[in-house]
Amino acid sequence: MRKTEQSDPADQPKQPDQEDLVLTERVGNVLVATMNRPEARNALNPELLHELSSVLKEADAAPAVRAIVLTGAGPVFCAGMDLKAFARGARFDSLLWFYREGVATPVVAALNGSAVAGGFELALACDLVVAADHASLGIAEVKRGLFAAGGATTLADRIPLAVALEMGLTGELVTASRAADIGLVNRVVPADAVRAEALALAERIAQNGPLGVAMTKKLMRSRRWAKPAEIEAVFRSADATEGARAFAERRAPVWTGK
């Protein structure tokens, strides 16, 4: 999946001889997106952020994509912001919209290895997290004189404030098992099983009615009750009729997203 737009001058497009910074693969109704800077531990530079932003937007707009798996190439999920690019004065705002707003399509983070600083915040922006048992996670920005601009608030919303403050103020990382204990990770599995486990989880989501899934995510993320118009739009949809008919006929439903 290629970039479809260009942003500010800091986000320059790839040259023809460069590798894709985000590899994509369709598995049924699931899109697997892989950050592809293993030599830099998938550190987020402006080019990677720009390409990942385009991939996520394209996937979210594609009716056939009903779930997304986000992972990293190599032994590390993401080491966070590319500090060398930061020192050169690069801008890193291409993906802020995802950290803050996310996409309507459910996203499963497959942490093949550690997720640190902006990499951990990227995982926090996803809906579900599958982590390798050896992975370490946390917001370590304070150790570099920075702060977690893309995830401090999200972290404090997800876990007890005292725990979030300890992670944020010390910059210390937690193990995957500890992250699961405090509710930040859904599954902890051996490293070689992370992709398969995340894909299986995404496929289970993709089997469900896309309108109902999207509304469920929207309401849970916003922590509010459904509005009458939202109830009407889903409960009177063709998919709602199909779901009831498929149940009565004892067959798998065929969703159209309408």
C-alpha positions as CSV (number, residue, x, y, z in Angstrom):
1,M,0.0,0.0,0.0
2,R,1.6,3.2,-1.1
3,K,1.4,6.8,0.2
4,T,-1.5,8.8,-1.4
5,E,-0.6,12.2,-0.1
6,Q,2.3,14.4,0.8
7,S,2.5,16.7,3.8
8,D,5.0,19.4,4.9
9,P,8.6,19.5,3.6
10,A,9.8,17.6,6.7
11,D,7.8,14.5,5.4
12,Q,9.7,13.9,2.1
13,P,8.5,11.0,-0.1
14,K,10.7,7.9,-0.6
15,Q,13.1,7.7,-3.4
16,P,12.4,5.0,-6.0
17,D,15.3,2.8,-4.8
18,Q,14.3,2.9,-1.1
19,E,12.5,0.0,0.6
20,D,8.9,0.5,1.8
21,L,9.0,1.7,5.3
22,V,5.7,0.0,6.0
23,L,5.0,-3.4,4.5
24,T,1.4,-4.4,4.0
25,E,-0.3,-7.8,3.6
26,R,-4.0,-8.6,3.3
27,V,-5.1,-11.8,5.1
28,G,-8.8,-12.1,4.3
29,N,-10.5,-9.0,5.8
30,V,-7.5,-8.1,7.9
31,L,-4.6,-5.8,6.9
32,V,-1.2,-6.5,8.5
33,A,1.0,-3.4,8.5
34,T,4.6,-3.9,9.5
35,M,7.0,-1.0,10.3
36,N,10.1,-1.8,8.3
37,R,13.2,-0.1,9.9
38,P,14.6,-3.1,11.7
39,E,18.2,-1.7,11.5
40,A,17.0,1.3,13.5
41,R,14.7,-0.8,15.8
42,N,11.8,0.7,13.9
43,A,12.4,4.2,15.3
44,L,9.9,6.7,14.1
45,N,11.4,9.2,11.7
46,P,9.3,11.6,9.6
47,E,9.3,9.3,6.6
48,L,8.1,6.3,8.5
49,L,5.4,8.3,10.3
50,H,4.2,9.8,7.0
51,E,4.0,6.4,5.3
52,L,2.3,4.7,8.3
53,S,-0.2,7.6,8.4
54,S,-1.1,7.0,4.8
55,V,-1.4,3.2,5.3
56,L,-3.7,3.6,8.3
57,K,-5.9,6.1,6.5
58,E,-6.2,4.0,3.4
59,A,-7.0,0.9,5.4
60,D,-9.6,2.7,7.4
61,A,-11.3,3.9,4.2
62,A,-11.4,0.4,2.6
63,P,-14.7,-1.4,3.2
64,A,-13.0,-4.8,2.8
65,V,-10.6,-4.1,5.7
66,R,-12.4,-4.9,8.9
67,A,-9.4,-5.1,11.2
68,I,-5.8,-4.0,11.2
69,V,-2.7,-5.7,12.8
70,L,0.2,-3.3,13.4
71,T,3.6,-4.9,14.1
72,G,7.4,-4.3,13.5
73,A,10.1,-6.0,11.5
74,G,13.0,-7.5,13.4
75,P,13.3,-8.1,17.2
76,V,11.8,-4.7,18.4
77,F,8.3,-3.4,17.9
78,C,9.3,0.3,18.0
79,A,12.0,2.2,19.9
80,G,10.1,5.5,19.7
81,M,11.1,8.7,18.1
82,D,14.2,8.7,16.0
83,L,16.4,10.9,18.2
84,K,19.0,11.5,15.5
85,A,16.3,13.0,13.3
86,F,15.0,15.0,16.2
87,A,18.5,16.4,16.8
88,R,18.5,17.5,13.2
89,G,15.3,19.5,13.7
90,A,12.9,17.1,11.9
91,R,9.1,17.3,12.5
92,F,7.2,14.4,13.9
93,D,3.5,15.5,13.6
94,S,2.3,13.3,10.7
95,L,0.8,10.6,13.0
96,L,-0.5,12.8,15.9
97,W,-4.0,12.3,14.6
98,F,-3.8,8.6,15.2
99,Y,-2.4,8.9,18.7
100,R,-5.2,11.3,19.6
101,E,-8.2,10.1,17.5
102,G,-7.4,6.7,16.1
103,V,-9.3,5.1,13.3
104,A,-12.8,3.5,13.1
105,T,-11.4,0.1,12.2
106,P,-10.2,-2.0,15.1
107,V,-6.4,-2.1,15.4
108,V,-4.5,-4.9,17.1
109,A,-0.9,-4.1,18.1
110,A,1.4,-7.2,17.8
111,L,4.4,-6.3,19.9
112,N,7.1,-8.6,18.5
113,G,9.5,-7.0,20.9
114,S,9.9,-3.9,23.2
115,A,7.8,-0.8,22.7
116,V,9.4,2.3,24.2
117,A,8.4,5.9,24.4
118,G,6.6,6.8,21.1
119,G,6.5,3.1,20.2
120,F,4.6,2.3,23.4
121,E,2.3,5.3,22.8
122,L,1.7,3.8,19.3
123,A,0.6,0.6,21.0
124,L,-1.6,2.6,23.4
125,A,-3.4,4.1,20.4
126,C,-4.3,0.6,19.2
127,D,-7.4,-1.1,20.6
128,L,-5.9,-4.5,21.6
129,V,-2.4,-5.5,22.3
130,V,-0.6,-8.9,22.0
131,A,2.9,-8.8,23.4
132,A,5.9,-11.1,23.3
133,D,6.8,-12.5,26.7
134,H,10.3,-10.9,26.6
135,A,9.0,-7.4,25.6
136,S,9.5,-4.3,27.8
137,L,7.1,-1.4,27.6
138,G,6.9,2.2,28.8
139,I,7.2,5.9,28.3
140,A,10.8,6.8,28.8
141,E,10.8,10.3,27.3
142,V,11.8,12.0,30.6
143,K,15.2,10.2,30.5
144,R,15.9,12.3,27.4
145,G,14.5,15.6,28.7
146,L,11.1,15.1,26.9
147,F,7.6,14.0,27.8
148,A,5.1,11.6,26.3
149,A,3.2,14.0,24.1
150,G,1.3,11.2,22.4
151,G,0.4,9.0,25.3
152,A,0.7,10.4,28.8
153,T,-3.0,11.2,28.9
154,T,-4.0,7.9,27.4
155,L,-1.9,5.9,29.9
156,A,-3.5,7.8,32.8
157,D,-6.9,6.9,31.4
158,R,-6.1,3.2,31.1
159,I,-4.6,2.4,34.5
160,P,-4.6,3.7,38.1
161,L,-3.1,7.2,38.2
162,A,-0.4,6.3,40.8
163,V,0.8,3.5,38.5
164,A,0.8,5.8,35.4
165,L,2.6,8.5,37.3
166,E,5.3,6.1,38.4
167,M,5.8,4.9,34.8
168,G,5.8,8.5,33.4
169,L,7.9,10.2,36.1
170,T,10.6,7.5,36.4
171,G,10.7,6.6,32.7
172,E,11.2,3.0,33.8
173,L,9.9,0.1,31.7
174,V,7.6,-2.7,32.7
175,T,7.6,-6.3,31.6
176,A,4.9,-7.6,29.3
177,S,3.5,-9.7,32.1
178,R,3.3,-6.7,34.4
179,A,1.6,-4.7,31.6
180,A,-1.0,-7.5,31.3
181,D,-1.6,-7.5,35.0
182,I,-2.4,-3.8,35.0
183,G,-4.6,-4.0,31.9
184,L,-2.4,-2.6,29.2
185,V,-1.9,-5.9,27.3
186,N,-4.5,-8.5,26.3
187,R,-2.3,-11.5,25.6
188,V,1.3,-12.4,26.4
189,V,2.8,-15.2,24.2
190,P,6.2,-16.4,23.1
191,A,7.8,-14.1,20.5
192,D,7.3,-16.6,17.6
193,A,3.5,-16.7,18.3
194,V,2.8,-13.0,18.5
195,R,1.8,-12.5,14.8
196,A,-0.4,-15.5,14.7
197,E,-2.1,-14.6,18.0
198,A,-2.7,-11.0,16.9
199,L,-4.0,-12.2,13.5
200,A,-6.3,-14.7,15.1
201,L,-7.7,-12.0,17.3
202,A,-8.2,-9.6,14.4
203,E,-9.9,-12.3,12.3
204,R,-12.4,-12.9,15.2
205,I,-13.2,-9.2,15.1
206,A,-13.5,-9.2,11.3
207,Q,-16.1,-12.0,11.4
208,N,-18.5,-9.7,13.1
209,G,-20.8,-7.1,11.6
210,P,-18.7,-4.1,10.6
211,L,-21.3,-1.5,11.5
212,G,-21.8,-3.0,15.0
213,V,-18.1,-3.3,15.5
214,A,-17.4,0.3,14.5
215,M,-20.2,1.6,16.8
216,T,-19.0,-0.5,19.7
217,K,-15.5,0.9,19.4
218,K,-16.8,4.4,19.0
219,L,-19.0,4.3,22.1
220,M,-16.4,2.5,24.3
221,R,-13.6,4.9,23.3
222,S,-15.8,8.0,23.9
223,R,-17.4,6.4,27.1
224,R,-20.9,7.6,26.2
225,W,-24.3,6.2,25.4
226,A,-25.4,5.8,21.8
227,K,-27.5,8.6,20.4
228,P,-31.0,7.7,18.9
229,A,-29.8,8.3,15.4
230,E,-26.8,6.0,15.9
231,I,-29.0,3.3,17.2
232,E,-31.4,3.7,14.3
233,A,-28.6,3.6,11.7
234,V,-27.2,0.3,13.0
235,F,-30.4,-1.5,14.1
236,R,-32.2,-0.7,10.8
237,S,-29.2,-1.5,8.6
238,A,-29.1,-4.3,6.0
239,D,-26.4,-5.9,8.1
240,A,-28.7,-6.1,11.1
241,T,-31.3,-7.8,9.0
242,E,-28.7,-10.2,7.6
243,G,-27.5,-11.0,11.1
244,A,-30.9,-12.0,12.2
245,R,-31.7,-13.9,9.0
246,A,-28.4,-15.8,9.2
247,F,-29.1,-16.8,12.8
248,A,-32.6,-18.1,11.9
249,E,-31.2,-20.0,8.9
250,R,-28.2,-21.4,10.9
251,R,-25.6,-20.1,8.5
252,A,-22.7,-17.6,8.6
253,P,-23.8,-14.0,7.9
254,V,-22.6,-12.2,4.8
255,W,-21.8,-8.7,5.8
256,T,-22.0,-5.7,3.4
257,G,-21.2,-2.9,5.8
258,K,-24.6,-1.3,4.9
